[in-house]
Amino acid sequence: MREKQPRFVEVALPLPLFQTFTYAVEEGLANPVGVGSRVVVPLRNGKEIGVVVGLVDVSPLKRKPKAVLESPDPEPAIGSSLLDLCKWMADYYIVPLGVTLRTVLPAALTGAESPNPTRKTQRIVRLGVDIPSLLQRDKIFARARQQRAIFELIESLGGRTTVEQLTNQAEFSPSVLKALEKRGYIIIENEEVERDPFSTRGGISATRLKPTPAQQAAVDAMASADKGEVFLLHGITGSGKTLVYIELLRRIVDERGQTAIVLVPEIALTPQTVDRFRAAFGDRIAVLHSALSEGERYDAWLALKRGDKRIVVGARSAVFAPLENLGAIIVDEEHESSYKQGETPRYHAREVAIVRAKNEGAVTVLGSATPSLESWANASSGKYKLLTLPERVGGGKLPDVQVIDLRKLPTVYTGMAQGGIDYGAVIREPLHDAIVECMRRREQSILLLNRRGYSSFVQCIDCGSVATCPHCSITLTHHRNPERLICHYCLHKEDPRPDCPRCGGRNLRQRGLGTQQVERLLSERFPSARIARMDFDTTSGKWAHTRILDRVGAGDVDILLGTQMIAKGLDFPNVTLVGVVDADVGINFPDFRASERCFQLLSQVSGRAGRGVKGGRVLIQTRLPAHHAVRYAVSHDYVSFVRDEMEGRIDPPYPPNVRLANIVFTGLVEDSTARLAIHAGEWLRELITTRAGEEVTVVGPAPCPIERIKSRWRWHVLLKSAHPGELTRVGRYFMERFEVPNTAQLRVTLDRDPVALL
């Protein structure tokens, strides 16, 4: 018997409004309406998809509510546990509930014009019930030899195949299949196809590795933990954290029959990572990745919701996978800034994972060789349980690290490359000699430069003018192939000019270094070397990242050159050399996490060397050899780095000593944006002084370090507090009640727990 429909529903819509909307439920809807159901509702002069968050018998509205137009799904799209998680996100990150609910659903389910996504289908051909014997066939197909040939081809393929496969194997007219179907000898039907983009990968050997005593102790501790417990797994690079994850999931999924989520940084979702999990768990794994189409994402989401898949491996949005009976959430490389969403709702997947796991009684595992200071502080205080993997597996040792001081001029110049930079000034003699020796031994090397493009900027020598973006407050990066000046924020492109637009001079020079230029220098110096470059420009195509790493794994690359995307998640035993071309990129950014990010990057990329029996070495070129981020990366001393870095965050206080909320004001007119930010700072200070305790500090307002992006001027005000609840109350009060003038397209956004302040 069909459940009785509620009279009215409260619907959360993806609008910038802190409220829900009441709609009437009338007879005739295709599916029942309940909490968590998707509904298509009228909105202004159109329609929108919302999610039901409440059922009521009496409308709170004085007027008659509009009626729900459609109920697309036979059951709620968002379960009760995920709905609770979205409510927490809306409260903590101070965003409307409808916006968080939209984030949880795959894009294929958010379009009001087509609320019922279609799954991919293929035409299947199978034999009918009555299969004629060989003697009967001589008579039946006496005048239809092609029918017999196709019939017997289907039979040889196991009695079932696709029309596409038949067409590929034999040439025949479509009328042949129609005739066979009409005579009842075959059946043709449409079948849904699960779009699994990783199904064609063979994976790696499923040989089960035996954990070391340290690995086994970590697995046992996590598998026997209380529900909702959080572990910080601090394992040095090469210590086998992935094996710990796999063995834990065997206990959770295989023995207990529960489900699990494995989060990895977007760029670290390498074929190696996917292959290892697929080798262990086969087709129970669903993979979510930014390169997937909307259809592929929807198929993976549907398989997880149906229970066809038990484990999801993916980037930050995989934390919202519609799994029931959740047993564990693993956050690999938990320190990675890519876990932070850059658009509203600006959630951090690590924090969302912890909250979801606690709500559903699952264990959380945060893994990293260089944990974030926030996680380390929580482990030190006892909030998280600390587990350590202090040694590399297989008796391997951390590589020796050597510092090359770039302040000392190179002793040998090898001639100018195109663009005017000397190879010897870029690749100093010790690093050059190490590359030569590595190639002589037929081993592989990795070179890191965390700056893409050919050169950082183009400058006029006569007047000092630098080519800048007309829409953003940053310089244009010079790219080759094709020759372009490109803004890495708004993607503005323009052709290089032969003369200076300011003074008309023709004495223009390229300054700074990018991966494209290093690639050219290496190619000229080592013409026989097989060089692969991996940065945003070479990996923007679908599966480009995978193809490059597959070449490295197959031994078809001698030198892998790239940005930070090569610094983590790679395990190639034949890589014996890692060179950091310029370790100072980003170390002096006006951001309190700059040193932490530098240390993490240097430590992570150093860990790519010496993962096999051949050992390895690391050479770091820097102008700041005494900087604590460099010194402690050289000595692989994470604990000492944390000690020094923590001291620098006491006065002025920064996380993990306080919590932050960054309120950013943007607009098309600089003066209007500045006035809005100044008014907001005064408004906030007056608000806080009228509250008891004054537990929130207001810093600013001030222009953002990058003052303009995409033609919008930017100012910000920083809120600091040691009390998260107080920060939530002040932030929500401000976002709900502060009035923004309807001029100059002024906007206000609040970023809770920002990972950067640029």
N, C-alpha and C positions, 0 to 999 in steps of 0.2 A: 504494500500500500504506500502510495506516495506521501512523503511528509507534508504536513500543512505549511504553507508558505507564510512567512511573517507579513504583517500589513505594511510595515515601513522598515527601511534599512538606513544605517549611517554609512556613508561611502567616503573613503579617503581618495582624493583626486591629486594627481601630480601637479599641483599649483603652488605658487609661493605664498600660501595662506595657512596660518596655524588654526585650521578648523576642518571639520568634516561637513558633509552635505546630506540632507535627508531626502530620500526618494521613496515613492510608493511602489509596492510590489503587486502587480495585477495578474489575473489569470492569463494563461496562454503562453507563458514563458517555456522555452524548450527544456530547461533544467532547473532543479531546485536551487534556491538561493540561501546560502548560509554564511557564517563568518569565515572570511578568507576567500570567498568566491569572487571571481572576476565578473563585473557587470558593465554593460555598455549603457551609458546614461546621457541624456541631453544636457548640453552645456552651452549657454548663450545661443548662438545660431548654428551650432554644430553638435558633435557628440564626442565623448571621451570615455576611455576605459578607466574604471576605478576598482577599488577593492573594498568589499563589505567588511566593516570593522565592528558593527553592532546591529542588533535586531531590536526593534521597538514596536509596541502595539499602538502607541499613541504618538502622533507627530508633534514635535515641539514647535512647529511652524504655525502661524496664524492662518496663512493661506494654504491651499491644497498643494501638496508637493507634486512635482512632476514624476512621471512613472519611469521605472527601469525599462530600457528598450530591449535588451537582450541579456541572457545568462548563458554564455558560450560553453561552459564546462559542466560535465555531469557531477563533478565533485570539486571541492575548493582547490584553487591553484596554490594557495599558501596555507600550510598547516598551522596549527595553534602555536607550536614552538617557534616557528619562523616569524609568526605575527608578533609574538612577545618580543623577539629579538629586534624587529623593526621598531616597535614602540620604544625600546631602550635606546636604539640609535637616534630616533627622532628627538628624544629627551636629551641625551648626552651631547650629540653634535648640533643640537638646536636647529633642526630643520623640520619642515612639515612632514607629517606621517605619510602622506600620499607620495612624497618624493622618495622616501626610503623604500616604500613598497614597490615602486616602479623599478628601483635598483635591483631588487631581489629577483624579478621576473626576467626571463630571456626576452630580447628585443622582439622576437617573433610573436610574443603574447601581449604586446603593448600598443598595437595599432587598432584604433577603433573602427577603421574602415574594413579591416579584415581580421576580426577577432579570432577566427578559427584557422590557424595555420595548417597548410596542407603538407603532408609528409611526402617525401620522394617515393615514387612507385616504379616498378619495372614489370614488364610483361613476362609471365612465367608460362612455359609449355610443359605439360606432363601427360603421360600416357593415360588413356581412358581405362575403364574398368575391364573391358573385354580386350584381351591381347590375342590376336590371331596366331595360330601356330604357323610353322614354316610352310607346311603343305597348303594351308588355307591362303597364305599370302600370294602364292603363285596365281591363284584364281582371283583373289580380291584386287590385287594390284597389277593384273595382267596388262591393262591399258593405262596404267598410271605409275610408270617406273619412278618418276621423281617423287611421288608421294611415298612410295616404299623406301626410297633412299633416305628421305627426311625422317620417316617413321623409325627406321632402324638406326639412324644417327641419334635420335632422341633416346632410343633404347640403350645404345652403347654409352650414353652419358649418364646412365643411372636412372633413366626413365623420367628425368626432370632437368630442365635447363631454362635458360632465358632466350627470348627471341633474338636478343643482341648477340649472344654466343652462337646461336644457330646461323645467323647471318654471316658472322665472321668465319665460320667453318665451311659453309657451303653457299653456293650461289643458287637462288631459287626465287620464284615469283611469290608474292604474298598470297596469291590465290591457292597455292599448294597447301598452306596452313589452314586456310579457310575451308578447303575441301576435306582435309583430314578431320577438322573440328566438326564439320557438318555430318560426317559419317560416324562420329562418335569415337574415333580412334585416339584423339588427343583432346585435352582440355586446355584452353587458354584463359588466363585470369591475371588480374593485376595484384601485385604483392607489394606491401610497404617495404622500403629499403632503409635500413639504418645507415646514416651517413657517418661512417667511422673513418676519418682521414688517416688514422695510424694503423689500420688493419693490414695495409700492404707491407708494413715493416716486419721483417722476420724476427726482430728482437735479438737478444743474446742468449747464450746457453743458459738453460734453467738449472744448471748445477747449483746445488744449495751449499753456500759457504758456511763454514763453522765459525760462530762468533768467538772472539777472544774473551778471556775472563772479564775484562772491563766492559766489553760490549754486552756480555750476558748479564752482568750485574745491573747494567742500566735497563735492559729489557725486563728483567725480573722486578725491579723496583717500580717501573711504570705499569707493568701488567697487574701488579698486586696493589696499586694505589687506590685510595678512596675516590669516590666519584667526585668529579669537579676539580681534582687536584691539578696543579700546574707545575711542570718540570722545565728547568732550563738545562739543556744538554750542551755543555761547553766542551766541544771536541776540536782539537787542533786540526788543521787541514790534513786530509789523508788518514784520519783516525777511524773512518768507517761509519759515519753517522747514518748513511743511507742503509747500510745493512741493519743497523739498530731499528730504523723505521720499519723495514720489511719484516724483521722478526717480531716486532711488536704487533704489526698488523696481522701476522699469522695467528697470534694469540687472540686478537680482538675479533677478526673476521672469520678465520677458519674454525677456531675452537669455540668461540662464544656465539657466532652467528650474527655479530653486530656489523655496523657499517663504519666507514672512516673517511676523513677528508685529509688530503695532503696538499698543503699550499707551498708553492715555490715561487721565487721571483720570476717575473715574466720572462726576462732574458735567460734565466737559468733553466727554463723548461726545455732542456736540450734533449736530443734523441737518446743520449745515454740515460738520462733520468727516466724517461718514459719507458725505454726498453727494459730497464732493470725491474721496474714495477710490473710491466706486462709479462716479463719472463716468470715472475713469481706468482702472479694472480690471473694471468690470461685475460679472457674476455670479460672478467668481472670489473675491469678498470674502465672508467670513463675519463676522457681527457678534455679539459677546457683550456682554450688557448686563444690569444687575440687574433691569430691568423685564420681562425675558423670562420666559416660563413654563418649567417644567422640560422640557416637550416641545420647546419652541423651542430651548432650550439643547442638548438631546440631539441634535436634528436637525443643528444647526450642528457639534457635536462629531463626529457620524458623517460628515458631509460632508467635514470636514477629515481625518479618519482614512482615508477612502476615497480621498482625493486629488481629490475633486470641487471643492474650494475650495483655493486656493493661498495666500491671505492672510487673516489674522484681525485684525480691529480690535476691541479690547475693553478692559475694565478689568483689574485686577490678575490675576484668575484666568486670563485669556487667555494668560498666560505658560506655562501647562501645555497649550496646544493640541497635539493629537496629530499634529504635522506631521513629515514626513520630509524629508531633504535641505534642512535649514534654512540660509538664507543670511544673514538679518539679523533682529535684534530692535531695534525702535525704542521708546524710552521717552520719550514727549512729556511736557513739564512734569515732568521727573524729580524736582523738588524737592517735589512734592505729598505731603502726609502720608497721603492716601487710598491710596497704594501699600502702606501698612503694614496687614497683616491684624490685626484687633482681637481675634481668638479663636485658640486653639491650632489649628494651628501659627502662631505670630506671625511669619510671614515678611515680608520686604520685597521686593516684586516687582522693584524695580530691581536688588537684589543677586542675586536668583534669575535674572533675565534675563542678567546678566553671566556667571554660572557656567554656565548652560545654553548660551549662545552659545559660550563658550570650549570646553566639552566637545564641541560639535558642529561646531566650526570656522566659526562664523558671526561676523559683525561686530555690535557693539553700538553704538547711537547714543543718547546721553542728551541730550535737547534741553531748553533752558529759557532764558528771558530773565533769570531770577534763580536760578541753580543752587544746590543745597544746598551748604553749606560743606564737606561730606565730598567731594562730587564735584569741587569747585573745588580742594581740597587735593590730590586725586589727580591732577588735570590739572597743577597747579603742580609736583608732584614728578616728572612724566613718566610716571606709571603709566597715565594716560589721555592721548590726544592731543587738544589743544584746537583747535577750529575756531571762527571768529567770523564773525558777520554783523553788522557794525557800523552798517548803515544800513537805513532802511525802503525797501521796494520802491517803484518808481514815483516816486522823488524826494520821497516824503513825509517830513515831519519829526516828531520827537517833540513832543507837545503842551506848551504852556506850563503850568506848574504854579504855583498861588498858594496860600499858607497863610492861613487865617482863624483867628485866635486866639480860642478860645471863652472865655478868661478875661476878655475884655473884654465888658462887658454890652452887649446890643443897644440901639441908639439909639431904635428904634421898636418899640412893642408893638402887635400887631394884634388883640388880643382873645383871650380864653381859649377853646380848643377843649374839647370834652367830655373830661374826664380832667384838666383843670386845667393843661395845658401850652400856653404861648404859641407860636404859629407862628414868630414872630420870634426866639424863643430857640432854636428848633430849626434853622430855615433862616435863617441870617444874611443880612443885606442883600446882600452881594456875590453869594452863591449864588442868592438869590432873583432878583436882577436878571439874572443869567446865564440862569436858567431862562426868565424872561419873554422875553428876547431870542431865546433858542433857539426858543421856540414861535412868536414873531413871524416868524422866518425859515423856519418849517415844517421845522425840523430836530429831531433826537431827542436826548434826554439820558438818562444812566444815573446813578442815585443808589445809593450803597452804604451800608448799615448792617449790620454783621455781628452782628446780634442780632434774632432773630425774636420773635414775640409782640407784645402791645400795650404792656405795661410790664414792667420787669425784676422788680419785686416789689411787694408791698403791705405798708405799714408803718402801725402805730398811732402817731399823733402823741403820744398821752398817755403811753404807757409805752415806746415805741420798739420793741416787738415786731414781728417780721417773719414773714410766713407762710412756713413751711418745709415741705419734703416729710417725711412721717412715715417714709419708708423710706431717704432719702438726706440727706446733709449739705449740701444746697443749698436756696436759696430757690425758691419756686414762681413761675413766670412767669405773668403775667396775659394771657389770650387773649380775644379777642372773636369772636363769630360761630362757635360759640356762646360764651357767657360762661363761662369756666372758668379755674381756676388749675391749671397743668400742670407736672409735673416733666419736664425734658428728658432725664433719665437713665433713670428707670424708667417714665415715662409715667403716673404716678399723676395722677388728675384729681379735682377737687372744686369745688363751687360756691363762689363768693365769699361770705363771711359779712358781714352788716351790722354786726357788732360784733366787738371784739377778744376772742379766746378766753382771753387772759391776764388782762386787766383789765376786760373788759366795755365798754370805751369804744367810742364810735361814730365817733370821729374818725380814720377810715382814709384813707390817701392812697396813690395809685399813684406809684411812683418808677421812674426810669429810662425808657428809650425803646426801643421795638421797631419792626419794620417795619410792623406793623399800624397803629400810631399815626401813623407818618410818612405812611402811605398816606391815613389819614383827614384829617390836616392839609393834605396836598396837594390832596385832593379838595375840601375846603372852600374852599381858597384859589384853586384853578383848576377850577371846576366843569365847564368845557368840555373839559378835558384828558383824553386817553385814557391812563389809568394802568394798568400791569400790575405786579403784585407777584410776585416769584419767590423763594420760600424753601421750607423743608421742608414747610410747611403747604399751599402751593399746588401743589407738585410731587410729592406722595406718590402720586397716581394714575398709572396706566400712561399714558405718553406725554404727561402734563401738561406736563412740561418742554419737550418738542418743540413742543407747540401754542403755548405762550407765545412761544418764540423765532421760530416761523414768523410769528406776528403782528407781531413786531418787524421781521423781514426784509421783510414785505409793506408796511411803513409804517403799520400800523394801531395803533401805540402811540407816544405822544408822550414819555412818561416811563416808563422801566423801573426799578423800585425792587426791590432785593433784597439778599440776604446774599452771602457769598463765592462762591456758585455763579455769579454774573454777572461775576466778575472775570477769567475766563479763557476762552479758546476761542471768543470771539465776535468777529466781523468784520463790522460794519455801517458802511458808508461814510457814512451820514447821521447817525451819532452824533458830534456835535461837542462835547458837553459831558459831563464826568464830575464828579460831586460826591460827596465822601465826607462823610457827615453827621456821623460821629464816628469819627475815626481811632484813638482811644485804646482801643477795645474789644479787650481781650485783651493789651494791650501790657505790663501789669504783672502778668500771671499768674505764679505761683510756678513757672516752668518755664524752663530755660536756653535754649529755642528761641523764647521769646515775642517778642523783638525781631526775630529772623530772620523769623518768620512775619508780623509786622506790615510789615516792609519789603517782603517778597514780595507781600503782598496789595495794598499801596498801589501798588507798581510795576506789578503785573499789571492792576489796575483802571484805572490811569492810561493803560495801553496800549490801552484800548478806545476812546479818543478820537482823533480826527484821523486815521482810517485811510483817508479819502477825500481828494479834491482840496480839500474845503472847510476842511481843517485842524481844529484842535480845541483845547480848553483844559480844565484840571483844577483844581478848587478843593477843598482839603482842610481840613476844620474839625477843630481839635485844641486840646487844652489843654497839649500838650507840643511846641511848635514847635521846641525846641532838642534834642529827642531824636534820636540819630543815625539811627534807623530812619526818622524823618520827614524829617530834613534831606537825607539821601542819596536818598530816594525823590523828593523835590522836584527835585533836580538830576540825576536818572537816573544816579547814580554808583554802580554796583554794586561796583566795585573798592574804592572808599574805604570803603563799608559793610563789606565783608569784612575790610579791614584793621583797622577799629575793633572789629568784633565778635570777631575772632580774639584780640585782646588781652585781651578779657574772659573768654576761655575757657582761659587759661593757668593762672591760680591763683584758685580751684580749677580743676583740669583737667576739661574737658568735650570731647566730640567737636567737631572731628576729631582733637584731640590725644590722646584716649584712646578705648577702646571701653567700652561700658557693658552691663551686664545688670541689669535691675530685677527683683528677686524680691519678689513681692507675696503677702502672707499675708491671708486673709480668713476670717471666721467669723461666726456669729450672735451670739456673746457677746463684748463688747468686751474684757473682762479676759482671756479665754482667747486671743483673737487677739493681744493685746499680749504675753502671756507666750510664745506660740509664736514671735513675731518676735524677742523678746529672746533666747530660747534659741537661735534660728537664728543670730543675730549672733555670739553667743559660740562656737557650734559652728564657724562659718566662720572666725573669727579663730584659733581653735585649729588648724583644718585648715591654714590658710595659714602660720602660724608654724612648723609642723613640716615645711614644704616648703622646699627650697633656693631662695633668691632672693627670696622674698616679693614676687612680681611682680604680685600682685592686691591691691588696696586695698578694704577693706570700709567703707562709709559707712552709718551708722545702727546699729540700726533706729530708725524714726520713723513716726508716723502719716502716711498719704498726705495730700496737700493736700486732697483730698475724702475725708474720713474714712470715710464710709459710703455705699454705693450698693446699691440693691435689698435693703435690710435687712442687708447684710453689712458688718461693720467691716473696715477696711483698714489694714494697716501694710506697710512695705516696707523692704528692705535693698538698697543699691546696690553693685554690684561694678564696680570700675574697673581697667582694665589697658591698657597699651600693646601687649600681646602677645595677639592673638586666640586663639592656640592654648592659652595658659595659662588664659584665661577660659573656654574650652570645657571644659578638663579639670576645673577647679574646679566649674563649673556642673553638669556631668554627674555628677560624684562626689556633689555635694550632692543633686541631684534623684533619684538612684538610692538613696542610703543614708540620707538624713535622714528620721527617722521622724516622721510626723504623727499625733498622738493621734486616736483615733476618737471625738471628742466635739465638740459645738457646730458640727458640719459644717465643720470646719477644712479649708482647702484652700491649696495652694501652687502658684503659677504663676511661670514664669521668662520674662521678655520680653527677648530679645536685641536689641540696638541699638534701644532704644525711641525713638519720635519725640516722646513726651510723658511727663512724670513726674507727672501729676495723679492 
